[in-house]
Amino acid sequence: MFILVTGGAASGKSAYGESLLDGWRGPKYYVATMLIQDEESVQRVARHRAARMGKGFFTLERGLDLAGLRLPELGAGVLVECLSNLVANERFSPHGAGERAKEAVLKGMDTLLDQAPLVVVVTNEVFSDGVSYDPDTQDYLRLLGELNTALAKRADHVVEVVCGLPVFHKGGRP
């Protein structure tokens, strides 16, 4: 089963995504996509790890090359947190896929979906603010939108979290 969870900043989408793996009887992997680049990101990662403490997740750091990830065990439930970071990393990191970021992310998702019976991907809704951005940011937003659309088509369920409440757009309540 593949579930795509989207929502705005601080909407509760990450907590909802985690909750979808509550009760999972196999191993649970949290694929963390944030690249640690400065002290702020170190602190953010520490906060996220503390928030997951005791929830049974094993963290796999994977900010690039999701296609190269091999899960340590079969039968896993996987939470990818979050697509937005992965896309930015692949597009803009010196070691990322650059112009081929879309293909790299889709290949990575295919690889992950082949390995796990449950995959939950958290992404961001960043398209509603009506602000004009510089060309690189516009390119990123277009790319993220295309990937969100492509993954929503593949997903069994698509859920938007608004003010902590899930709104089911595809497949009903997972």
BALOBA-1460 file (C-alpha; in Angstrom, 3 decimals):
// residues 174
<rec num="1" residu="m" x="0.000" y="0.000" z="0.000"/>
<rec num="2" residu="f" x="1.241" y="3.465" z="-0.899"/>
<rec num="3" residu="i" x="-0.114" y="6.513" z="0.947"/>
<rec num="4" residu="l" x="0.764" y="10.108" z="0.021"/>
<rec num="5" residu="v" x="0.232" y="12.641" z="2.828"/>
<rec num="6" residu="t" x="0.341" y="16.353" z="2.052"/>
<rec num="7" residu="g" x="-0.341" y="19.559" z="3.937"/>
<rec num="8" residu="g" x="0.947" y="23.004" z="4.742"/>
<rec num="9" residu="a" x="3.626" y="23.938" z="7.247"/>
<rec num="10" residu="a" x="2.806" y="22.796" z="10.802"/>
<rec num="11" residu="s" x="-0.472" y="21.247" z="9.612"/>
<rec num="12" residu="g" x="0.058" y="17.955" z="11.433"/>
<rec num="13" residu="k" x="0.954" y="15.991" z="8.308"/>
<rec num="14" residu="s" x="4.088" y="14.429" z="9.809"/>
<rec num="15" residu="a" x="2.282" y="13.249" z="12.945"/>
<rec num="16" residu="y" x="-0.515" y="11.874" z="10.791"/>
<rec num="17" residu="g" x="1.988" y="10.075" z="8.552"/>
<rec num="18" residu="e" x="3.621" y="8.522" z="11.613"/>
<rec num="19" residu="s" x="0.222" y="7.447" z="12.953"/>
<rec num="20" residu="l" x="-0.402" y="5.435" z="9.798"/>
<rec num="21" residu="l" x="2.334" y="3.070" z="10.966"/>
<rec num="22" residu="d" x="0.918" y="2.663" z="14.489"/>
<rec num="23" residu="g" x="0.383" y="-1.013" z="15.089"/>
<rec num="24" residu="w" x="2.518" y="-2.105" z="12.132"/>
<rec num="25" residu="r" x="3.724" y="-5.577" z="13.067"/>
<rec num="26" residu="g" x="6.890" y="-5.643" z="10.988"/>
<rec num="27" residu="p" x="9.913" y="-3.361" z="11.147"/>
<rec num="28" residu="k" x="9.210" y="0.376" z="10.819"/>
<rec num="29" residu="y" x="11.694" y="2.587" z="9.021"/>
<rec num="30" residu="y" x="11.759" y="6.365" z="9.044"/>
<rec num="31" residu="v" x="13.585" y="7.533" z="5.923"/>
<rec num="32" residu="a" x="14.867" y="10.973" z="6.886"/>
<rec num="33" residu="t" x="15.661" y="13.104" z="3.835"/>
<rec num="34" residu="m" x="17.041" y="16.264" z="5.440"/>
<rec num="35" residu="l" x="20.706" y="16.872" z="4.684"/>
<rec num="36" residu="i" x="22.551" y="18.126" z="7.731"/>
<rec num="37" residu="q" x="24.317" y="21.280" z="6.592"/>
<rec num="38" residu="d" x="24.509" y="23.616" z="9.583"/>
<rec num="39" residu="e" x="23.825" y="23.927" z="13.312"/>
<rec num="40" residu="e" x="20.150" y="24.731" z="12.713"/>
<rec num="41" residu="s" x="19.650" y="21.497" z="10.779"/>
<rec num="42" residu="v" x="21.511" y="19.548" z="13.505"/>
<rec num="43" residu="q" x="19.059" y="20.934" z="16.073"/>
<rec num="44" residu="r" x="16.056" y="20.233" z="13.857"/>
<rec num="45" residu="v" x="17.122" y="16.613" z="13.339"/>
<rec num="46" residu="a" x="17.617" y="16.217" z="17.098"/>
<rec num="47" residu="r" x="14.072" y="17.534" z="17.734"/>
<rec num="48" residu="h" x="12.612" y="15.154" z="15.142"/>
<rec num="49" residu="r" x="14.481" y="12.166" z="16.595"/>
<rec num="50" residu="a" x="13.281" y="13.050" z="20.099"/>
<rec num="51" residu="a" x="9.690" y="13.313" z="18.850"/>
<rec num="52" residu="r" x="9.942" y="9.794" z="17.326"/>
<rec num="53" residu="m" x="11.502" y="8.268" z="20.450"/>
<rec num="54" residu="g" x="9.552" y="5.265" z="21.673"/>
<rec num="55" residu="k" x="7.466" y="4.931" z="18.481"/>
<rec num="56" residu="g" x="9.421" y="1.936" z="17.195"/>
<rec num="57" residu="f" x="11.017" y="3.554" z="14.152"/>
<rec num="58" residu="f" x="14.518" y="2.792" z="12.940"/>
<rec num="59" residu="t" x="15.895" y="5.903" z="11.227"/>
<rec num="60" residu="l" x="17.604" y="5.641" z="7.857"/>
<rec num="61" residu="e" x="19.261" y="8.896" z="6.763"/>
<rec num="62" residu="r" x="18.822" y="9.258" z="3.006"/>
<rec num="63" residu="g" x="18.945" y="12.778" z="1.630"/>
<rec num="64" residu="l" x="19.970" y="11.681" z="-1.863"/>
<rec num="65" residu="d" x="19.755" y="8.612" z="-4.093"/>
<rec num="66" residu="l" x="16.644" y="6.973" z="-2.702"/>
<rec num="67" residu="a" x="17.070" y="4.369" z="-5.471"/>
<rec num="68" residu="g" x="20.248" y="3.189" z="-3.747"/>
<rec num="69" residu="l" x="18.492" y="2.492" z="-0.446"/>
<rec num="70" residu="r" x="18.158" y="-1.167" z="0.519"/>
<rec num="71" residu="l" x="15.936" y="-1.814" z="3.518"/>
<rec num="72" residu="p" x="17.613" y="-3.984" z="6.145"/>
<rec num="73" residu="e" x="14.535" y="-6.238" z="6.522"/>
<rec num="74" residu="l" x="11.589" y="-7.440" z="4.458"/>
<rec num="75" residu="g" x="8.008" y="-6.748" z="5.470"/>
<rec num="76" residu="a" x="8.710" y="-3.189" z="6.519"/>
<rec num="77" residu="g" x="6.457" y="-0.220" z="6.927"/>
<rec num="78" residu="v" x="8.272" y="2.883" z="5.699"/>
<rec num="79" residu="l" x="7.696" y="6.575" z="6.315"/>
<rec num="80" residu="v" x="9.551" y="8.967" z="3.985"/>
<rec num="81" residu="e" x="9.861" y="12.374" z="5.629"/>
<rec num="82" residu="c" x="9.778" y="14.388" z="3.497"/>
<rec num="83" residu="l" x="9.554" y="14.482" z="-0.274"/>
<rec num="84" residu="s" x="10.083" y="18.243" z="-0.335"/>
<rec num="85" residu="n" x="13.570" y="17.919" z="1.161"/>
<rec num="86" residu="l" x="14.453" y="15.012" z="-1.113"/>
<rec num="87" residu="v" x="13.430" y="16.962" z="-4.207"/>
<rec num="88" residu="a" x="15.437" y="20.041" z="-3.156"/>
<rec num="89" residu="n" x="18.455" y="17.881" z="-2.363"/>
<rec num="90" residu="e" x="18.348" y="16.059" z="-5.701"/>
<rec num="91" residu="r" x="17.809" y="19.277" z="-7.648"/>
<rec num="92" residu="f" x="20.261" y="21.621" z="-5.927"/>
<rec num="93" residu="s" x="22.883" y="19.592" z="-4.025"/>
<rec num="94" residu="p" x="26.270" y="19.271" z="-5.752"/>
<rec num="95" residu="h" x="25.942" y="15.480" z="-5.406"/>
<rec num="96" residu="g" x="22.290" y="15.363" z="-6.480"/>
<rec num="97" residu="a" x="20.740" y="14.480" z="-9.811"/>
<rec num="98" residu="g" x="20.412" y="18.129" z="-10.891"/>
<rec num="99" residu="e" x="18.283" y="18.463" z="-14.011"/>
<rec num="100" residu="r" x="17.382" y="14.760" z="-13.713"/>
<rec num="101" residu="a" x="15.948" y="15.172" z="-10.199"/>
<rec num="102" residu="k" x="12.435" y="14.138" z="-11.221"/>
<rec num="103" residu="e" x="13.649" y="10.878" z="-12.737"/>
<rec num="104" residu="a" x="15.892" y="10.189" z="-9.725"/>
<rec num="105" residu="v" x="13.055" y="10.683" z="-7.242"/>
<rec num="106" residu="l" x="10.606" y="8.545" z="-9.235"/>
<rec num="107" residu="k" x="13.179" y="5.770" z="-9.610"/>
<rec num="108" residu="g" x="13.834" y="5.947" z="-5.881"/>
<rec num="109" residu="m" x="10.142" y="5.676" z="-5.094"/>
<rec num="110" residu="d" x="9.806" y="2.673" z="-7.420"/>
<rec num="111" residu="t" x="12.735" y="1.012" z="-5.671"/>
<rec num="112" residu="l" x="11.243" y="1.657" z="-2.241"/>
<rec num="113" residu="l" x="7.763" y="0.493" z="-3.266"/>
<rec num="114" residu="d" x="9.292" y="-2.754" z="-4.548"/>
<rec num="115" residu="q" x="10.832" y="-3.396" z="-1.114"/>
<rec num="116" residu="a" x="8.052" y="-2.561" z="1.346"/>
<rec num="117" residu="p" x="4.382" y="-3.538" z="1.654"/>
<rec num="118" residu="l" x="3.536" y="-0.159" z="3.233"/>
<rec num="119" residu="v" x="5.078" y="3.144" z="2.169"/>
<rec num="120" residu="v" x="3.883" y="6.499" z="3.503"/>
<rec num="121" residu="v" x="5.355" y="9.613" z="1.901"/>
<rec num="122" residu="v" x="4.945" y="13.039" z="3.492"/>
<rec num="123" residu="t" x="5.147" y="16.056" z="1.197"/>
<rec num="124" residu="n" x="4.387" y="19.766" z="1.453"/>
<rec num="125" residu="e" x="1.651" y="21.937" z="0.044"/>
<rec num="126" residu="v" x="3.667" y="25.033" z="-0.896"/>
<rec num="127" residu="f" x="1.722" y="26.215" z="-3.903"/>
<rec num="128" residu="s" x="-0.997" y="28.423" z="-2.431"/>
<rec num="129" residu="d" x="0.755" y="31.546" z="-1.237"/>
<rec num="130" residu="g" x="0.491" y="33.535" z="-4.478"/>
<rec num="131" residu="v" x="4.014" y="34.913" z="-4.128"/>
<rec num="132" residu="s" x="6.363" y="35.299" z="-7.092"/>
<rec num="133" residu="y" x="9.755" y="33.734" z="-6.496"/>
<rec num="134" residu="d" x="13.150" y="33.788" z="-8.153"/>
<rec num="135" residu="p" x="13.632" y="31.392" z="-11.104"/>
<rec num="136" residu="d" x="15.396" y="28.661" z="-9.079"/>
<rec num="137" residu="t" x="12.602" y="28.580" z="-6.516"/>
<rec num="138" residu="q" x="9.965" y="28.591" z="-9.266"/>
<rec num="139" residu="d" x="11.795" y="25.642" z="-10.851"/>
<rec num="140" residu="y" x="11.759" y="23.805" z="-7.515"/>
<rec num="141" residu="l" x="8.032" y="24.475" z="-6.973"/>
<rec num="142" residu="r" x="7.218" y="23.247" z="-10.487"/>
<rec num="143" residu="l" x="9.299" y="20.122" z="-9.935"/>
<rec num="144" residu="l" x="7.728" y="19.379" z="-6.544"/>
<rec num="145" residu="g" x="4.269" y="19.905" z="-8.020"/>
<rec num="146" residu="e" x="5.000" y="17.501" z="-10.873"/>
<rec num="147" residu="l" x="6.301" y="14.875" z="-8.449"/>
<rec num="148" residu="n" x="3.359" y="15.320" z="-6.072"/>
<rec num="149" residu="t" x="1.023" y="14.819" z="-9.045"/>
<rec num="150" residu="a" x="2.890" y="11.771" z="-10.355"/>
<rec num="151" residu="l" x="2.989" y="10.148" z="-6.921"/>
<rec num="152" residu="a" x="-0.675" y="10.941" z="-6.234"/>
<rec num="153" residu="k" x="-1.575" y="9.058" z="-9.419"/>
<rec num="154" residu="r" x="0.399" y="6.021" z="-8.189"/>
<rec num="155" residu="a" x="-0.797" y="6.185" z="-4.585"/>
<rec num="156" residu="d" x="-3.547" y="3.994" z="-3.191"/>
<rec num="157" residu="h" x="-4.532" y="6.819" z="-0.827"/>
<rec num="158" residu="v" x="-3.951" y="10.576" z="-0.927"/>
<rec num="159" residu="v" x="-4.577" y="12.485" z="2.291"/>
<rec num="160" residu="e" x="-4.277" y="16.215" z="2.899"/>
<rec num="161" residu="v" x="-3.897" y="17.269" z="6.526"/>
<rec num="162" residu="v" x="-5.509" y="20.627" z="7.332"/>
<rec num="163" residu="c" x="-5.315" y="21.994" z="10.887"/>
<rec num="164" residu="g" x="-4.484" y="18.501" z="12.119"/>
<rec num="165" residu="l" x="-7.500" y="16.934" z="10.394"/>
<rec num="166" residu="p" x="-7.120" y="14.419" z="7.551"/>
<rec num="167" residu="v" x="-9.062" y="15.136" z="4.363"/>
<rec num="168" residu="f" x="-9.238" y="12.088" z="2.087"/>
<rec num="169" residu="h" x="-8.829" y="12.852" z="-1.613"/>
<rec num="170" residu="k" x="-8.180" y="9.370" z="-2.997"/>
<rec num="171" residu="g" x="-8.878" y="5.885" z="-1.706"/>
<rec num="172" residu="g" x="-10.795" y="6.855" z="1.432"/>
<rec num="173" residu="r" x="-9.475" y="6.440" z="4.963"/>
<rec num="174" residu="p" x="-6.371" y="4.205" z="4.932"/>
